[in-house]
Amino acid sequence: MELRTLKYFLTVAREENITHAADVLHITQPTLSRQMAALEEKLGVTLFERGSHHITLTDSGMLLRRRAQEIVELTCKTVEEMAHADMDVAGNISIGAGETANMEYLAQGIAAFQKRYPDVTFSVYTAIADDVKEKLEQGFLDFGLVADPVDISTYHIVQLPKRDGWCLFMRRDDPLAKLPCIHPKDLSGQDIIIPMRPSVRNDVENWLGPYAGTIRIRGHVNLSVHNMGYLVRAGVGKVLTFMLETVPDEFHLCPLEPDMKDSGFFVWRKNQFVAKPVHLFQDFFKDYIAGLSADTNGETEKKD
C-alpha cells in the first residue's frame, strides 16, 4: 500500500463522502472511487458501507483507519526527524502525560529548554500511563510522564519531586463535604466513580479494604477533570481521583485517610536512536530535576 493511498482512505473515512473527500484532496471523484475500490481489492475486504448520501466504515475499515493513522503519523515523524538531522537544534519533541501535579515541572523544563533552543517545539499528548507506554513502544512518543502503579523497568527514568495525593471529588453540597477527610467506611453505600486503569482500580480496592464491596460503582473515568465535573454535577456519583490544583466553587475535594500517594516518573525507552533535540532534552531535563532536588535539600538543611 502506498502512503498516498492511506492518506486518501483516511480523508474518505473522515469526510464520510467520496465527493467531499475528493474536493478536499483536489482530485476527481471517479479517481478517488477507483483508488478506494483498488484498495479493497488489494486487501480482499470491504472497507465501506455505501449509502445514498454518505458512507460508513465496516469493521475492517475501522481497523484499517487505526493502522493507517499510526503509519501516517510515524512516517511524518520520521520524515521530520530526518529533515532536521543536520540542523543545529530544531524539530519537535513528543511527550505523553497523565494529569499529574508533576506537569508543572515538565512545563517549566520545556520553557527553560526553549529559551536555549527556540527552534524546538513540543507536542503533549494527554493519556493514562498504559496508553502512554503503548505509544512509547510504538515510537509515536519520545517521552512519557507517568505515575504509579506502572512498570518502568524497561525505561530510563527521572523520578519527579511531587507525589500525587488522592481525594474524593464531589459536589460542595454533598454531606461528605463537611468531613475533614474521607475514610474507607465513609464511602459505604455511596455512588462512586473510579479510575479506568485496572492497576489503579486495584490500588483503590486495597485502600477500601473490607468496604470495597459496599460501595456502588457507577462508572469509570479516564482523566479529564472537565468530564468528571459533568458526572459529579449530574449526580452520577463522586469520583476517586488525584488531588486537583483547582476546581470550580460548586465542587469540593476531600483528601483520603489513610492517604494514597503515587510517585511520578519521566521516562523514555532504552537502546533507541533519537534525534538531536530529543537527546539534548533527555540530559537537560535530568539536570533540571537534579537542580530542583538540590535546591530542596539545601532548604531542608537550612531549616534543620
Protein Blocks (a to p, Z undefined) as FASTA:
>chain_A
ZZklmmmmmmmmmnopaklmmmmnopafklmmmmmmmmmmmnopafbdcdfkbccddfkl
mmmmmmmmmmmmmmmmmmmmmmmmmmmbecdddddddddfklmmmmmmmmmmmmmmmmbc
cddddddfklmmmmmmnopafbdcddddddfklpccdddfbdcdddddddfklmklmpmb
dcfklmgoiacdddfblklmmmmmmmnmmmlmmpccfbdceejjllmmmmmmnonaccdd
dddfbdcfkbccddddddddddddddddehiacdfklmmmmmmmmmmmmmmmmmmmmmmm
mmZZ
